[in-house]
């Protein structure tokens, strides 16, 4: 492993963890209540190995075939794989078979396929329902008023388990504006949660707005650039 690369990623991870801890303290969150998901899409396996050596175990991928190739190379490492990209119908079998988490569920048809295709004996695939709070046509996710119906559809399926909600808001520069969609997702979760389905995961916040997300209750932040640096110039799907 490239020592310089390993040290750089270890330093990056340390800084991100410091940001998370500082935000937890600032906003009255219990220490360690916010998990870090290192978004490793378009990053090479050496960078993932370096992050693992620095104590990171959860990694997020957006492209199924790219992720499968990485998983094959890194099969000897005890990694937890999260799918954070758009779900395509012809990729549900691979997602069901090779990932531990899915953050971007927004279709009951996909939910049924994922549940049916989850390998026998495997624990349920942990899923977050993606909510489109802004109504942007370019963004995936269900409108807030349709989240309850999707959650209800998932509850009847044994191969998946609804862990919580996810959102990907439009970029904003100031903290107050950043906080609004995260507050809206938390409020939606509070309305939909029940004692037997607490929806305890709020997957929200990235490199530029993780403090705002933590302020509003994020339990998992999805960070790529701050961990791995800029995406490689030749990166693609």
WOVENJO-V658433 format. One record per residue. N is the residue number from 1. RES is the residue in three letters. SS is DSSP state (2 for helix, 1 for strand, 0 for the rest). PHI is phi in whole degrees, -180 to 180 (999 if undefined). OMEGA is omega in degrees with one decimal (none if undefined). Layout:
N:RES:SS:PHI:OMEGA
N:RES:SS:PHI:OMEGA
This chain:
1:UNK:0:999:177.3
2:UNK:0:-63:-175.7
3:UNK:2:-62:179.8
4:UNK:2:-62:178.3
5:UNK:2:-63:-179.8
6:UNK:2:-59:179.8
7:UNK:2:-66:-179.2
8:UNK:2:-65:-179.8
9:UNK:2:-70:175.9
10:UNK:2:-62:177.3
11:UNK:2:-64:178.6
12:UNK:2:-60:179.1
13:UNK:2:-62:179.4
14:UNK:2:-62:179.5
15:UNK:2:-68:178.4
16:UNK:2:-64:178.6
17:UNK:2:-63:176.1
18:UNK:2:-65:177.1
19:UNK:2:-62:179.6
20:UNK:2:-62:-179.1
21:UNK:2:-63:179.6
22:UNK:2:-65:178.8
23:UNK:2:-69:175.6
24:UNK:2:-57:-178.8
25:UNK:2:-67:-177.0
26:UNK:2:-64:-173.5
27:UNK:0:-106:172.8
28:UNK:0:72:177.6
29:UNK:0:-89:177.6
30:UNK:0:-62:177.1
31:UNK:0:-57:179.0
32:UNK:0:80:-177.7
33:UNK:0:-83:-178.6
34:UNK:0:-116:-179.9
35:UNK:1:-88:178.2
36:UNK:1:-105:171.3
37:UNK:1:-104:179.6
38:UNK:1:-83:-177.3
39:UNK:1:-82:-170.1
40:UNK:0:-106:178.5
41:UNK:0:-57:-177.7
42:UNK:0:61:173.9
43:UNK:0:-100:-177.3
44:UNK:0:-76:-177.7
45:UNK:2:-66:179.0
46:UNK:2:-65:178.9
47:UNK:2:-70:176.8
48:UNK:2:-66:177.1
49:UNK:2:-61:179.2
50:UNK:2:-65:178.2
51:UNK:2:-66:177.2
52:UNK:2:-62:178.6
53:UNK:2:-61:178.7
54:UNK:0:-92:172.7
55:UNK:0:102:-179.7
56:UNK:0:-92:-178.6
57:UNK:0:-119:-176.0
58:UNK:1:-102:-176.3
59:UNK:1:-132:-178.0
60:UNK:1:-112:-179.2
61:UNK:1:-127:-178.1
62:UNK:0:-114:-176.1
63:UNK:0:-121:-169.0
64:UNK:2:-61:-175.3
65:UNK:2:-64:176.6
66:UNK:2:-58:-179.3
67:UNK:2:-65:-179.9
68:UNK:2:-62:177.8
69:UNK:2:-63:179.1
70:UNK:2:-66:-179.2
71:UNK:2:-60:179.2
72:UNK:2:-66:-179.5
73:UNK:2:-70:-172.7
74:UNK:0:-103:-173.1
75:UNK:0:-61:-178.4
76:UNK:0:-83:-179.8
77:UNK:0:-98:-179.3
78:UNK:0:-82:-175.8
79:UNK:0:-101:175.3
80:UNK:1:-109:-173.0
81:UNK:1:-104:179.2
82:UNK:1:-115:173.2
83:UNK:1:-97:-174.7
84:UNK:0:-119:-178.0
85:UNK:0:-93:176.2
86:UNK:0:-66:178.9
87:UNK:0:-87:174.0
88:UNK:0:-106:-174.9
89:UNK:2:-56:-177.3
90:UNK:2:-79:179.0
91:UNK:2:-113:-175.0
92:UNK:2:-64:-178.6
93:UNK:2:-63:179.2
94:UNK:2:-67:177.5
95:UNK:2:-63:-179.1
96:UNK:2:-62:-174.1
97:UNK:2:-87:-167.3
98:UNK:2:-123:179.2
99:UNK:0:-123:177.2
100:UNK:0:-94:-177.6
101:UNK:1:-134:169.5
102:UNK:1:-131:-176.4
103:UNK:1:-99:-166.1
104:UNK:1:-129:178.2
105:UNK:1:-79:178.5
106:UNK:0:-147:-175.7
107:UNK:0:-150:-178.9
108:UNK:2:-67:176.1
109:UNK:2:-62:177.2
110:UNK:2:-63:179.2
111:UNK:2:-60:-179.8
112:UNK:2:-65:178.8
113:UNK:2:-65:-179.7
114:UNK:2:-61:-179.6
115:UNK:2:-65:-178.6
116:UNK:2:-68:-175.1
117:UNK:2:-95:176.5
118:UNK:0:-66:-176.1
119:UNK:0:-59:177.0
120:UNK:0:-59:179.8
121:UNK:0:89:177.7
122:UNK:0:-79:175.0
123:UNK:0:-65:179.9
124:UNK:0:-57:173.6
125:UNK:1:-68:178.4
126:UNK:1:-78:-176.3
127:UNK:1:-125:169.4
128:UNK:1:-114:175.0
129:UNK:1:-79:179.2
130:UNK:1:-83:-178.0
131:UNK:1:-113:177.2
132:UNK:0:-94:-174.8
133:UNK:0:-81:-173.8
134:UNK:0:-94:-177.1
135:UNK:0:76:179.2
136:UNK:0:-67:-179.2
137:UNK:0:-64:-177.9
138:UNK:0:-79:-177.9
139:UNK:0:-100:173.6
140:UNK:0:-76:177.5
141:UNK:0:119:177.2
142:UNK:1:-88:171.9
143:UNK:0:-62:-177.8
144:UNK:2:-53:-177.0
145:UNK:2:-72:179.4
146:UNK:2:-104:-177.0
147:UNK:2:-65:-177.3
148:UNK:2:-62:-179.1
149:UNK:2:-65:179.0
150:UNK:2:-67:178.0
151:UNK:2:-61:179.4
152:UNK:2:-61:178.4
153:UNK:2:-63:-179.3
154:UNK:2:-70:-175.1
155:UNK:2:-64:-179.4
156:UNK:0:-84:-174.2
157:UNK:0:-106:-174.4
158:UNK:0:-86:-176.1
159:UNK:0:-87:178.7
160:UNK:1:-132:177.6
161:UNK:1:-137:-179.5
162:UNK:1:-78:-179.0
163:UNK:1:-88:-177.4
164:UNK:1:169:-174.4
165:UNK:1:-125:176.5
166:UNK:1:-135:171.2
167:UNK:0:-145:179.0
168:UNK:0:-132:-174.3
169:UNK:0:-76:175.2
170:UNK:0:-66:179.1
171:UNK:0:-61:176.2
172:UNK:0:-147:-174.3
173:UNK:0:-92:-174.5
174:UNK:0:-103:-173.0
175:UNK:2:-60:-177.1
176:UNK:2:-61:179.4
177:UNK:2:-68:177.3
178:UNK:2:-61:-174.3
179:UNK:2:-71:-171.2
180:UNK:2:-59:179.5
181:UNK:2:-66:177.8
182:UNK:2:-68:175.5
183:UNK:2:-64:179.2
184:UNK:2:-65:178.5
185:UNK:2:-66:178.1
186:UNK:2:-62:179.4
187:UNK:2:-64:176.9
188:UNK:2:-63:177.9
189:UNK:2:-58:-178.3
190:UNK:2:-62:178.6
191:UNK:2:-74:-173.9
192:UNK:2:-90:-175.3
193:UNK:0:-67:175.6
194:UNK:1:-131:179.6
195:UNK:0:-56:-179.1
196:UNK:0:-92:175.0
197:UNK:1:-143:-172.1
198:UNK:0:-73:-178.6
199:UNK:0:51:-170.0
200:UNK:0:-73:-179.9
201:UNK:1:-94:169.6
202:UNK:1:-118:-179.1
203:UNK:1:-91:-176.5
204:UNK:0:-161:-178.1
205:UNK:0:102:178.5
206:UNK:0:-131:-174.4
207:UNK:0:-53:-171.2
208:UNK:0:-82:-172.7
209:UNK:0:-138:-175.4
210:UNK:2:-65:178.4
211:UNK:2:-64:178.7
212:UNK:2:-63:179.4
213:UNK:2:-66:179.6
214:UNK:2:-65:177.2
215:UNK:2:-58:-175.7
216:UNK:0:-102:170.6
217:UNK:0:109:178.0
218:UNK:0:-54:172.2
219:UNK:0:-109:177.4
220:UNK:1:-148:176.6
221:UNK:1:-109:-174.4
222:UNK:1:-108:-170.4
223:UNK:1:-121:178.0
224:UNK:0:-114:-173.9
225:UNK:2:-58:-177.0
226:UNK:2:-67:178.0
227:UNK:2:-90:-170.5
228:UNK:2:-102:-173.7
229:UNK:0:89:-179.9
230:UNK:0:-59:177.3
231:UNK:0:-64:177.6
232:UNK:0:-58:-177.1
233:UNK:0:-56:-175.9
234:UNK:0:-92:-175.7
235:UNK:0:-64:177.4
236:UNK:0:-169:-178.4
237:UNK:0:-75:none
